[in-house]
Amino acid sequence: MTDQELKDLVASLAISKAQTDEQLRETDKQMQELQRVLKKVSQMVGSISNNQGDVAEEFFYNSLR
């Protein structure tokens, strides 16, 4: 391998590393957004479950009364 080929290889590796670093930053941003959305959905599902439980409880209470 010539000196120039080695320099070209190192330069291409540096470019590849920079691209990979940028992709990782973008992926991290997407993961943070996904976590935020999942947390919100979890809260919504929990609220729905609680509401359904309240309705069922009131229904049976009124039925027994």
mmCIF file of the N, C-alpha and C atoms, coordinates in Angstrom:
data_MODEL
# 
_entry.id   MODEL 
# 
loop_
_atom_site.group_PDB 
_atom_site.id 
_atom_site.type_symbol 
_atom_site.label_atom_id 
_atom_site.label_alt_id 
_atom_site.label_comp_id 
_atom_site.label_asym_id 
_atom_site.label_entity_id 
_atom_site.label_seq_id 
_atom_site.pdbx_PDB_ins_code 
_atom_site.Cartn_x 
_atom_site.Cartn_y 
_atom_site.Cartn_z 
_atom_site.occupancy 
_atom_site.B_iso_or_equiv 
_atom_site.pdbx_formal_charge 
_atom_site.auth_seq_id 
_atom_site.auth_comp_id 
_atom_site.auth_asym_id 
_atom_site.auth_atom_id 
_atom_site.pdbx_PDB_model_num 
ATOM 1   N N  . MET A 1 1  ? 0.848   -1.162 0.000  1.00 0.00 ? 1  MET A N  1 
ATOM 2   C CA . MET A 1 1  ? 0.000   0.000  0.000  1.00 0.00 ? 1  MET A CA 1 
ATOM 3   C C  . MET A 1 1  ? 0.899   1.233  0.000  1.00 0.00 ? 1  MET A C  1 
ATOM 4   N N  . THR A 1 2  ? 0.596   2.123  -0.909 1.00 0.00 ? 2  THR A N  1 
ATOM 5   C CA . THR A 1 2  ? 1.422   3.332  -1.022 1.00 0.00 ? 2  THR A CA 1 
ATOM 6   C C  . THR A 1 2  ? 1.032   4.332  0.066  1.00 0.00 ? 2  THR A C  1 
ATOM 7   N N  . ASP A 1 3  ? 1.874   5.310  0.220  1.00 0.00 ? 3  ASP A N  1 
ATOM 8   C CA . ASP A 1 3  ? 1.633   6.346  1.210  1.00 0.00 ? 3  ASP A CA 1 
ATOM 9   C C  . ASP A 1 3  ? 0.344   7.100  0.884  1.00 0.00 ? 3  ASP A C  1 
ATOM 10  N N  . GLN A 1 4  ? 0.131   7.387  -0.374 1.00 0.00 ? 4  GLN A N  1 
ATOM 11  C CA . GLN A 1 4  ? -1.076  8.114  -0.787 1.00 0.00 ? 4  GLN A CA 1 
ATOM 12  C C  . GLN A 1 4  ? -2.334  7.278  -0.547 1.00 0.00 ? 4  GLN A C  1 
ATOM 13  N N  . GLU A 1 5  ? -2.267  5.984  -0.826 1.00 0.00 ? 5  GLU A N  1 
ATOM 14  C CA . GLU A 1 5  ? -3.416  5.108  -0.592 1.00 0.00 ? 5  GLU A CA 1 
ATOM 15  C C  . GLU A 1 5  ? -3.754  5.057  0.898  1.00 0.00 ? 5  GLU A C  1 
ATOM 16  N N  . LEU A 1 6  ? -2.730  5.021  1.714  1.00 0.00 ? 6  LEU A N  1 
ATOM 17  C CA . LEU A 1 6  ? -2.938  5.013  3.158  1.00 0.00 ? 6  LEU A CA 1 
ATOM 18  C C  . LEU A 1 6  ? -3.589  6.317  3.627  1.00 0.00 ? 6  LEU A C  1 
ATOM 19  N N  . LYS A 1 7  ? -3.122  7.435  3.099  1.00 0.00 ? 7  LYS A N  1 
ATOM 20  C CA . LYS A 1 7  ? -3.706  8.731  3.448  1.00 0.00 ? 7  LYS A CA 1 
ATOM 21  C C  . LYS A 1 7  ? -5.163  8.793  2.999  1.00 0.00 ? 7  LYS A C  1 
ATOM 22  N N  . ASP A 1 8  ? -5.448  8.299  1.800  1.00 0.00 ? 8  ASP A N  1 
ATOM 23  C CA . ASP A 1 8  ? -6.818  8.285  1.288  1.00 0.00 ? 8  ASP A CA 1 
ATOM 24  C C  . ASP A 1 8  ? -7.722  7.407  2.163  1.00 0.00 ? 8  ASP A C  1 
ATOM 25  N N  . LEU A 1 9  ? -7.193  6.282  2.599  1.00 0.00 ? 9  LEU A N  1 
ATOM 26  C CA . LEU A 1 9  ? -7.950  5.376  3.454  1.00 0.00 ? 9  LEU A CA 1 
ATOM 27  C C  . LEU A 1 9  ? -8.271  6.035  4.787  1.00 0.00 ? 9  LEU A C  1 
ATOM 28  N N  . VAL A 1 10 ? -7.294  6.677  5.382  1.00 0.00 ? 10 VAL A N  1 
ATOM 29  C CA . VAL A 1 10 ? -7.510  7.358  6.667  1.00 0.00 ? 10 VAL A CA 1 
ATOM 30  C C  . VAL A 1 10 ? -8.527  8.487  6.490  1.00 0.00 ? 10 VAL A C  1 
ATOM 31  N N  . ALA A 1 11 ? -8.436  9.214  5.397  1.00 0.00 ? 11 ALA A N  1 
ATOM 32  C CA . ALA A 1 11 ? -9.393  10.301 5.141  1.00 0.00 ? 11 ALA A CA 1 
ATOM 33  C C  . ALA A 1 11 ? -10.807 9.749  4.976  1.00 0.00 ? 11 ALA A C  1 
ATOM 34  N N  . SER A 1 12 ? -10.948 8.647  4.252  1.00 0.00 ? 12 SER A N  1 
ATOM 35  C CA . SER A 1 12 ? -12.274 8.070  4.057  1.00 0.00 ? 12 SER A CA 1 
ATOM 36  C C  . SER A 1 12 ? -12.831 7.532  5.382  1.00 0.00 ? 12 SER A C  1 
ATOM 37  N N  . LEU A 1 13 ? -11.960 6.988  6.232  1.00 0.00 ? 13 LEU A N  1 
ATOM 38  C CA . LEU A 1 13 ? -12.400 6.526  7.543  1.00 0.00 ? 13 LEU A CA 1 
ATOM 39  C C  . LEU A 1 13 ? -12.875 7.682  8.417  1.00 0.00 ? 13 LEU A C  1 
ATOM 40  N N  . ALA A 1 14 ? -12.179 8.803  8.323  1.00 0.00 ? 14 ALA A N  1 
ATOM 41  C CA . ALA A 1 14 ? -12.577 9.977  9.100  1.00 0.00 ? 14 ALA A CA 1 
ATOM 42  C C  . ALA A 1 14 ? -13.944 10.482 8.635  1.00 0.00 ? 14 ALA A C  1 
ATOM 43  N N  . ILE A 1 15 ? -14.161 10.482 7.330  1.00 0.00 ? 15 ILE A N  1 
ATOM 44  C CA . ILE A 1 15 ? -15.460 10.906 6.791  1.00 0.00 ? 15 ILE A CA 1 
ATOM 45  C C  . ILE A 1 15 ? -16.553 9.936  7.234  1.00 0.00 ? 15 ILE A C  1 
ATOM 46  N N  . SER A 1 16 ? -16.262 8.655  7.164  1.00 0.00 ? 16 SER A N  1 
ATOM 47  C CA . SER A 1 16 ? -17.239 7.650  7.592  1.00 0.00 ? 16 SER A CA 1 
ATOM 48  C C  . SER A 1 16 ? -17.576 7.797  9.068  1.00 0.00 ? 16 SER A C  1 
ATOM 49  N N  . LYS A 1 17 ? -16.574 8.075  9.879  1.00 0.00 ? 17 LYS A N  1 
ATOM 50  C CA . LYS A 1 17 ? -16.808 8.257  11.317 1.00 0.00 ? 17 LYS A CA 1 
ATOM 51  C C  . LYS A 1 17 ? -17.687 9.474  11.561 1.00 0.00 ? 17 LYS A C  1 
ATOM 52  N N  . ALA A 1 18 ? -17.445 10.552 10.852 1.00 0.00 ? 18 ALA A N  1 
ATOM 53  C CA . ALA A 1 18 ? -18.255 11.756 11.010 1.00 0.00 ? 18 ALA A CA 1 
ATOM 54  C C  . ALA A 1 18 ? -19.706 11.482 10.611 1.00 0.00 ? 18 ALA A C  1 
ATOM 55  N N  . GLN A 1 19 ? -19.901 10.735 9.548  1.00 0.00 ? 19 GLN A N  1 
ATOM 56  C CA . GLN A 1 19 ? -21.255 10.388 9.118  1.00 0.00 ? 19 GLN A CA 1 
ATOM 57  C C  . GLN A 1 19 ? -21.937 9.494  10.151 1.00 0.00 ? 19 GLN A C  1 
ATOM 58  N N  . THR A 1 20 ? -21.200 8.546  10.676 1.00 0.00 ? 20 THR A N  1 
ATOM 59  C CA . THR A 1 20 ? -21.751 7.644  11.694 1.00 0.00 ? 20 THR A CA 1 
ATOM 60  C C  . THR A 1 20 ? -22.117 8.421  12.948 1.00 0.00 ? 20 THR A C  1 
ATOM 61  N N  . ASP A 1 21 ? -21.273 9.344  13.359 1.00 0.00 ? 21 ASP A N  1 
ATOM 62  C CA . ASP A 1 21 ? -21.555 10.168 14.532 1.00 0.00 ? 21 ASP A CA 1 
ATOM 63  C C  . ASP A 1 21 ? -22.837 10.974 14.326 1.00 0.00 ? 21 ASP A C  1 
ATOM 64  N N  . GLU A 1 22 ? -23.016 11.535 13.143 1.00 0.00 ? 22 GLU A N  1 
ATOM 65  C CA . GLU A 1 22 ? -24.220 12.314 12.842 1.00 0.00 ? 22 GLU A CA 1 
ATOM 66  C C  . GLU A 1 22 ? -25.467 11.412 12.864 1.00 0.00 ? 22 GLU A C  1 
ATOM 67  N N  . GLN A 1 23 ? -25.345 10.222 12.310 1.00 0.00 ? 23 GLN A N  1 
ATOM 68  C CA . GLN A 1 23 ? -26.460 9.276  12.323 1.00 0.00 ? 23 GLN A CA 1 
ATOM 69  C C  . GLN A 1 23 ? -26.819 8.873  13.752 1.00 0.00 ? 23 GLN A C  1 
ATOM 70  N N  . LEU A 1 24 ? -25.814 8.692  14.589 1.00 0.00 ? 24 LEU A N  1 
ATOM 71  C CA . LEU A 1 24 ? -26.066 8.346  15.990 1.00 0.00 ? 24 LEU A CA 1 
ATOM 72  C C  . LEU A 1 24 ? -26.761 9.479  16.731 1.00 0.00 ? 24 LEU A C  1 
ATOM 73  N N  . ARG A 1 25 ? -26.376 10.714 16.463 1.00 0.00 ? 25 ARG A N  1 
ATOM 74  C CA . ARG A 1 25 ? -27.048 11.854 17.086 1.00 0.00 ? 25 ARG A CA 1 
ATOM 75  C C  . ARG A 1 25 ? -28.511 11.914 16.656 1.00 0.00 ? 25 ARG A C  1 
ATOM 76  N N  . GLU A 1 26 ? -28.749 11.691 15.371 1.00 0.00 ? 26 GLU A N  1 
ATOM 77  C CA . GLU A 1 26 ? -30.123 11.705 14.863 1.00 0.00 ? 26 GLU A CA 1 
ATOM 78  C C  . GLU A 1 26 ? -30.936 10.563 15.476 1.00 0.00 ? 26 GLU A C  1 
ATOM 79  N N  . THR A 1 27 ? -30.351 9.401  15.572 1.00 0.00 ? 27 THR A N  1 
ATOM 80  C CA . THR A 1 27 ? -31.030 8.249  16.180 1.00 0.00 ? 27 THR A CA 1 
ATOM 81  C C  . THR A 1 27 ? -31.345 8.532  17.648 1.00 0.00 ? 27 THR A C  1 
ATOM 82  N N  . ASP A 1 28 ? -30.424 9.166  18.344 1.00 0.00 ? 28 ASP A N  1 
ATOM 83  C CA . ASP A 1 28 ? -30.653 9.513  19.744 1.00 0.00 ? 28 ASP A CA 1 
ATOM 84  C C  . ASP A 1 28 ? -31.832 10.471 19.882 1.00 0.00 ? 28 ASP A C  1 
ATOM 85  N N  . LYS A 1 29 ? -31.914 11.466 18.996 1.00 0.00 ? 29 LYS A N  1 
ATOM 86  C CA . LYS A 1 29 ? -33.043 12.398 19.016 1.00 0.00 ? 29 LYS A CA 1 
ATOM 87  C C  . LYS A 1 29 ? -34.356 11.656 18.780 1.00 0.00 ? 29 LYS A C  1 
ATOM 88  N N  . GLN A 1 30 ? -34.343 10.735 17.823 1.00 0.00 ? 30 GLN A N  1 
ATOM 89  C CA . GLN A 1 30 ? -35.543 9.968  17.521 1.00 0.00 ? 30 GLN A CA 1 
ATOM 90  C C  . GLN A 1 30 ? -35.943 9.084  18.703 1.00 0.00 ? 30 GLN A C  1 
ATOM 91  N N  . MET A 1 31 ? -34.977 8.483  19.363 1.00 0.00 ? 31 MET A N  1 
ATOM 92  C CA . MET A 1 31 ? -35.254 7.637  20.523 1.00 0.00 ? 31 MET A CA 1 
ATOM 93  C C  . MET A 1 31 ? -35.851 8.465  21.666 1.00 0.00 ? 31 MET A C  1 
ATOM 94  N N  . GLN A 1 32 ? -35.346 9.659  21.888 1.00 0.00 ? 32 GLN A N  1 
ATOM 95  C CA . GLN A 1 32 ? -35.887 10.525 22.926 1.00 0.00 ? 32 GLN A CA 1 
ATOM 96  C C  . GLN A 1 32 ? -37.330 10.901 22.619 1.00 0.00 ? 32 GLN A C  1 
ATOM 97  N N  . GLU A 1 33 ? -37.610 11.204 21.354 1.00 0.00 ? 33 GLU A N  1 
ATOM 98  C CA . GLU A 1 33 ? -38.971 11.532 20.945 1.00 0.00 ? 33 GLU A CA 1 
ATOM 99  C C  . GLU A 1 33 ? -39.886 10.315 21.124 1.00 0.00 ? 33 GLU A C  1 
ATOM 100 N N  . LEU A 1 34 ? -39.396 9.141  20.764 1.00 0.00 ? 34 LEU A N  1 
ATOM 101 C CA . LEU A 1 34 ? -40.170 7.915  20.924 1.00 0.00 ? 34 LEU A CA 1 
ATOM 102 C C  . LEU A 1 34 ? -40.482 7.665  22.399 1.00 0.00 ? 34 LEU A C  1 
ATOM 103 N N  . GLN A 1 35 ? -39.507 7.874  23.265 1.00 0.00 ? 35 GLN A N  1 
ATOM 104 C CA . GLN A 1 35 ? -39.724 7.691  24.700 1.00 0.00 ? 35 GLN A CA 1 
ATOM 105 C C  . GLN A 1 35 ? -40.779 8.662  25.214 1.00 0.00 ? 35 GLN A C  1 
ATOM 106 N N  . ARG A 1 36 ? -40.738 9.897  24.726 1.00 0.00 ? 36 ARG A N  1 
ATOM 107 C CA . ARG A 1 36 ? -41.719 10.901 25.139 1.00 0.00 ? 36 ARG A CA 1 
ATOM 108 C C  . ARG A 1 36 ? -43.123 10.477 24.712 1.00 0.00 ? 36 ARG A C  1 
ATOM 109 N N  . VAL A 1 37 ? -43.251 10.024 23.467 1.00 0.00 ? 37 VAL A N  1 
ATOM 110 C CA . VAL A 1 37 ? -44.551 9.605  22.950 1.00 0.00 ? 37 VAL A CA 1 
ATOM 111 C C  . VAL A 1 37 ? -45.056 8.366  23.693 1.00 0.00 ? 37 VAL A C  1 
ATOM 112 N N  . LEU A 1 38 ? -44.169 7.399  23.949 1.00 0.00 ? 38 LEU A N  1 
ATOM 113 C CA . LEU A 1 38 ? -44.571 6.194  24.668 1.00 0.00 ? 38 LEU A CA 1 
ATOM 114 C C  . LEU A 1 38 ? -45.042 6.515  26.091 1.00 0.00 ? 38 LEU A C  1 
ATOM 115 N N  . LYS A 1 39 ? -44.381 7.443  26.722 1.00 0.00 ? 39 LYS A N  1 
ATOM 116 C CA . LYS A 1 39 ? -44.790 7.843  28.073 1.00 0.00 ? 39 LYS A CA 1 
ATOM 117 C C  . LYS A 1 39 ? -46.185 8.456  28.032 1.00 0.00 ? 39 LYS A C  1 
ATOM 118 N N  . LYS A 1 40 ? -46.427 9.304  27.041 1.00 0.00 ? 40 LYS A N  1 
ATOM 119 C CA . LYS A 1 40 ? -47.734 9.940  26.905 1.00 0.00 ? 40 LYS A CA 1 
ATOM 120 C C  . LYS A 1 40 ? -48.819 8.897  26.630 1.00 0.00 ? 40 LYS A C  1 
ATOM 121 N N  . VAL A 1 41 ? -48.536 7.949  25.744 1.00 0.00 ? 41 VAL A N  1 
ATOM 122 C CA . VAL A 1 41 ? -49.500 6.888  25.423 1.00 0.00 ? 41 VAL A CA 1 
ATOM 123 C C  . VAL A 1 41 ? -49.760 6.027  26.663 1.00 0.00 ? 41 VAL A C  1 
ATOM 124 N N  . SER A 1 42 ? -48.727 5.720  27.409 1.00 0.00 ? 42 SER A N  1 
ATOM 125 C CA . SER A 1 42 ? -48.895 4.927  28.631 1.00 0.00 ? 42 SER A CA 1 
ATOM 126 C C  . SER A 1 42 ? -49.814 5.630  29.619 1.00 0.00 ? 42 SER A C  1 
ATOM 127 N N  . GLN A 1 43 ? -49.647 6.933  29.753 1.00 0.00 ? 43 GLN A N  1 
ATOM 128 C CA . GLN A 1 43 ? -50.511 7.694  30.655 1.00 0.00 ? 43 GLN A CA 1 
ATOM 129 C C  . GLN A 1 43 ? -51.961 7.675  30.159 1.00 0.00 ? 43 GLN A C  1 
ATOM 130 N N  . MET A 1 44 ? -52.135 7.806  28.842 1.00 0.00 ? 44 MET A N  1 
ATOM 131 C CA . MET A 1 44 ? -53.482 7.790  28.274 1.00 0.00 ? 44 MET A CA 1 
ATOM 132 C C  . MET A 1 44 ? -54.149 6.438  28.493 1.00 0.00 ? 44 MET A C  1 
ATOM 133 N N  . VAL A 1 45 ? -53.418 5.359  28.248 1.00 0.00 ? 45 VAL A N  1 
ATOM 134 C CA . VAL A 1 45 ? -53.967 4.013  28.430 1.00 0.00 ? 45 VAL A CA 1 
ATOM 135 C C  . VAL A 1 45 ? -54.304 3.785  29.901 1.00 0.00 ? 45 VAL A C  1 
ATOM 136 N N  . GLY A 1 46 ? -53.447 4.237  30.777 1.00 0.00 ? 46 GLY A N  1 
ATOM 137 C CA . GLY A 1 46 ? -53.720 4.112  32.208 1.00 0.00 ? 46 GLY A CA 1 
ATOM 138 C C  . GLY A 1 46 ? -54.974 4.866  32.601 1.00 0.00 ? 46 GLY A C  1 
ATOM 139 N N  . SER A 1 47 ? -55.167 6.045  32.048 1.00 0.00 ? 47 SER A N  1 
ATOM 140 C CA . SER A 1 47 ? -56.359 6.835  32.340 1.00 0.00 ? 47 SER A CA 1 
ATOM 141 C C  . SER A 1 47 ? -57.607 6.143  31.819 1.00 0.00 ? 47 SER A C  1 
ATOM 142 N N  . ILE A 1 48 ? -57.509 5.561  30.626 1.00 0.00 ? 48 ILE A N  1 
ATOM 143 C CA . ILE A 1 48 ? -58.654 4.839  30.048 1.00 0.00 ? 48 ILE A CA 1 
ATOM 144 C C  . ILE A 1 48 ? -59.017 3.659  30.946 1.00 0.00 ? 48 ILE A C  1 
ATOM 145 N N  . SER A 1 49 ? -58.020 2.921  31.388 1.00 0.00 ? 49 SER A N  1 
ATOM 146 C CA . SER A 1 49 ? -58.267 1.772  32.272 1.00 0.00 ? 49 SER A CA 1 
ATOM 147 C C  . SER A 1 49 ? -58.928 2.214  33.564 1.00 0.00 ? 49 SER A C  1 
ATOM 148 N N  . ASN A 1 50 ? -58.444 3.309  34.126 1.00 0.00 ? 50 ASN A N  1 
ATOM 149 C CA . ASN A 1 50 ? -59.033 3.814  35.371 1.00 0.00 ? 50 ASN A CA 1 
ATOM 150 C C  . ASN A 1 50 ? -60.487 4.227  35.144 1.00 0.00 ? 50 ASN A C  1 
ATOM 151 N N  . ASN A 1 51 ? -60.766 4.892  34.032 1.00 0.00 ? 51 ASN A N  1 
ATOM 152 C CA . ASN A 1 51 ? -62.129 5.324  33.735 1.00 0.00 ? 51 ASN A CA 1 
ATOM 153 C C  . ASN A 1 51 ? -63.051 4.124  33.557 1.00 0.00 ? 51 ASN A C  1 
ATOM 154 N N  . GLN A 1 52 ? -62.595 3.114  32.848 1.00 0.00 ? 52 GLN A N  1 
ATOM 155 C CA . GLN A 1 52 ? -63.408 1.917  32.656 1.00 0.00 ? 52 GLN A CA 1 
ATOM 156 C C  . GLN A 1 52 ? -63.672 1.233  33.999 1.00 0.00 ? 52 GLN A C  1 
ATOM 157 N N  . GLY A 1 53 ? -62.676 1.198  34.846 1.00 0.00 ? 53 GLY A N  1 
ATOM 158 C CA . GLY A 1 53 ? -62.847 0.616  36.177 1.00 0.00 ? 53 GLY A CA 1 
ATOM 159 C C  . GLY A 1 53 ? -63.860 1.395  36.993 1.00 0.00 ? 53 GLY A C  1 
ATOM 160 N N  . ASP A 1 54 ? -63.812 2.710  36.916 1.00 0.00 ? 54 ASP A N  1 
ATOM 161 C CA . ASP A 1 54 ? -64.771 3.548  37.647 1.00 0.00 ? 54 ASP A CA 1 
ATOM 162 C C  . ASP A 1 54 ? -66.193 3.314  37.149 1.00 0.00 ? 54 ASP A C  1 
ATOM 163 N N  . VAL A 1 55 ? -66.346 3.212  35.825 1.00 0.00 ? 55 VAL A N  1 
ATOM 164 C CA . VAL A 1 55 ? -67.673 2.978  35.242 1.00 0.00 ? 55 VAL A CA 1 
ATOM 165 C C  . VAL A 1 55 ? -68.198 1.612  35.685 1.00 0.00 ? 55 VAL A C  1 
ATOM 166 N N  . ALA A 1 56 ? -67.347 0.588  35.609 1.00 0.00 ? 56 ALA A N  1 
ATOM 167 C CA . ALA A 1 56 ? -67.774 -0.757 36.018 1.00 0.00 ? 56 ALA A CA 1 
ATOM 168 C C  . ALA A 1 56 ? -68.140 -0.776 37.498 1.00 0.00 ? 56 ALA A C  1 
ATOM 169 N N  . GLU A 1 57 ? -67.353 -0.128 38.305 1.00 0.00 ? 57 GLU A N  1 
ATOM 170 C CA . GLU A 1 57 ? -67.633 -0.092 39.749 1.00 0.00 ? 57 GLU A CA 1 
ATOM 171 C C  . GLU A 1 57 ? -68.972 0.587  40.025 1.00 0.00 ? 57 GLU A C  1 
ATOM 172 N N  . GLU A 1 58 ? -69.211 1.711  39.369 1.00 0.00 ? 58 GLU A N  1 
ATOM 173 C CA . GLU A 1 58 ? -70.472 2.422  39.569 1.00 0.00 ? 58 GLU A CA 1 
ATOM 174 C C  . GLU A 1 58 ? -71.651 1.583  39.074 1.00 0.00 ? 58 GLU A C  1 
ATOM 175 N N  . PHE A 1 59 ? -71.501 0.911  37.944 1.00 0.00 ? 59 PHE A N  1 
ATOM 176 C CA . PHE A 1 59 ? -72.546 0.057  37.408 1.00 0.00 ? 59 PHE A CA 1 
ATOM 177 C C  . PHE A 1 59 ? -72.927 -1.043 38.398 1.00 0.00 ? 59 PHE A C  1 
ATOM 178 N N  . PHE A 1 60 ? -71.947 -1.753 38.919 1.00 0.00 ? 60 PHE A N  1 
ATOM 179 C CA . PHE A 1 60 ? -72.227 -2.841 39.842 1.00 0.00 ? 60 PHE A CA 1 
ATOM 180 C C  . PHE A 1 60 ? -72.758 -2.315 41.182 1.00 0.00 ? 60 PHE A C  1 
ATOM 181 N N  . TYR A 1 61 ? -72.260 -1.202 41.608 1.00 0.00 ? 61 TYR A N  1 
ATOM 182 C CA . TYR A 1 61 ? -72.755 -0.603 42.849 1.00 0.00 ? 61 TYR A CA 1 
ATOM 183 C C  . TYR A 1 61 ? -74.230 -0.266 42.706 1.00 0.00 ? 61 TYR A C  1 
ATOM 184 N N  . ASN A 1 62 ? -74.572 0.384  41.577 1.00 0.00 ? 62 ASN A N  1 
ATOM 185 C CA . ASN A 1 62 ? -75.973 0.748  41.340 1.00 0.00 ? 62 ASN A CA 1 
ATOM 186 C C  . ASN A 1 62 ? -76.850 -0.504 41.156 1.00 0.00 ? 62 ASN A C  1 
ATOM 187 N N  . SER A 1 63 ? -76.315 -1.525 40.539 1.00 0.00 ? 63 SER A N  1 
ATOM 188 C CA . SER A 1 63 ? -77.068 -2.775 40.339 1.00 0.00 ? 63 SER A CA 1 
ATOM 189 C C  . SER A 1 63 ? -77.366 -3.448 41.670 1.00 0.00 ? 63 SER A C  1 
ATOM 190 N N  . LEU A 1 64 ? -76.407 -3.433 42.563 1.00 0.00 ? 64 LEU A N  1 
ATOM 191 C CA . LEU A 1 64 ? -76.601 -4.078 43.855 1.00 0.00 ? 64 LEU A CA 1 
ATOM 192 C C  . LEU A 1 64 ? -77.490 -3.236 44.786 1.00 0.00 ? 64 LEU A C  1 
ATOM 193 N N  . ARG A 1 65 ? -77.504 -1.963 44.569 1.00 0.00 ? 65 ARG A N  1 
ATOM 194 C CA . ARG A 1 65 ? -78.293 -1.061 45.409 1.00 0.00 ? 65 ARG A CA 1 
ATOM 195 C C  . ARG A 1 65 ? -79.720 -1.206 44.999 1.00 0.00 ? 65 ARG A C  1 
# 
